[in-house]
Amino acid sequence: MRRSVRRLRISSWLALLGWLFWAMSAMAQNGPQVDVLTFKGPVTPVLVSYIERGITQAERDGAVALILQLDTPGGSVELTSKITKRMRNANVPIIVYVTPRGAHAGSAGTFITLAAHIAAMAPGTRIGAASPVGAEGEDLGETIRRKITQDLVADIQNMTKRRGEKATEWAIRAVEEAAVATADEALELGVIDIIATNLDDLLRQLDGRTVEVNGREITLRTAGAQVNHIPLGTLESFLNAITNPTIAAILLTLGLNAILFELSNPGGYVAGIMGAVALLLAFYALGALDANWTGLGFIILAFVLFVLDIKAPTHGILTAAGIASFVLGAAILFNVPDVEVPWATIISLSLATAGFFAFAVAKAVGAQRRRPTTGFESLMGKKALARSELNPTGLVFLQGELWQAIAQEGPIPEGEEVEVIGREGMRLIVRKR
């Protein structure tokens, strides 16, 4: 009986503890929540989908704010316009925080930062250089440049109007003159609202600030708020990883090498399939990064020259020209500031590719010089033994077989060693050794 009572008491205590734990969890969940996005890389469709997903989730969660931790060199004007439009129409306060130390909100990143309800930067970061360039990174013609610049100036004026005259003047210079500001300079000009050393410091400084969101004034209550990090999805992370200039250049080089290897050694299919996949991923990255297609043309020309050097060996002249074309193409593949292939990668890829094709050229030259190993041609110069008198025809024993033979100079007695020097139909032509 006592044992049953003791078990009942223990069960009751456990139930009470479980209820208390559930109640505390529910209370914590009912507290303020801040959703946080973190992105590093150029402005691509990945960032568009990530921000749209983050805003939708923050609105659904009832988050008091959505923070975007950003480090970007910039990107497409069209994609940036989609992002800023979604941010302006969001029903949740959005804070863009340029971080960590050494990060920057360059080019399109400037617009994304200024489109936020509150803009913040970490010490040692920078913002600006928002001048427009062509789709391939080239300077624009005077007329089209003026048109795009005026459009961007009008857009950035709308974003900075509430920040004061000095902030607007700097923003216009960022578009027209590629002006850049440090975190301290941006704060002094009113371009940003906060300099925060880390996320906790940012949440502390945000608490109690009032922002206008879709015509409604909202006072931020971020002190003690739960931080809910929203990571990139698996596919988003993968696509963001390959939209890196270095990765894109490596994928392009591997893809072209694998395709050419498959064409020269057909039948395996593995190299061809892997090469096709690598090329498709490379083309996605090149498109997302607004690659300079002239640079891609030089890289393809390099591979053409390498192949020609295999087909018609020129003692390495075409290979050397191919290396020069590859280096030039890789160097101008991304000629947008801060979006480029490092020289160490360019040199490594060009030398590795040239080494591969030099090996192929050596094999091709060796194959041309090598004596045939099959057919009548492989018998030239071989020794045979006369099994009958050759006067001028007879039989010879060669490589385990009897052959009809004709003596070039005869007669040749039976048992004499002879050398194969040619053929006449199915008969060998031989002479004394």
Buried (B, 14 or more C-beta within 10 A) or exposed (E): EEEEEEEEEEEEEEEEEEEEEEEEEEEEEEEBBBBBBBBBBBBBBBBBBBBBBBBEBBBEBEBBBBBBBBBBBBBBBEBBBBBBEBBBEBEBBBBBBBBBEEBBBBBBBBBBBBBBBBBBBBBBBBBBBBBBBBEBBEEBEEEEBEEBBEBBBEBBBBBBEEBEEEBBBBBBBBBBEBBBBBBEBBBBBBBBBBBBEEBEBBBBBBBEBEBEBEEEEBEBBBEEBEEBEBEBBEEBEEBBEBBBBBBBBBBBBBBBBBBBBBEEEEEEEEBBEBBBBBBEBBBBBBBBBBBBEBBBEBBBBBBEBBBBBBEEBEEBEBBBBBBBBBBBBBBBBBBBBBBBBEEEBBEEBBBBBBEBBBEBBEEBEEEEEEEEEEEEEEBBEBEBEBBBBBEBEBBBBBEEEEBEBBBBEBEBEEEBEBBBBBBEEEBBBBBBE
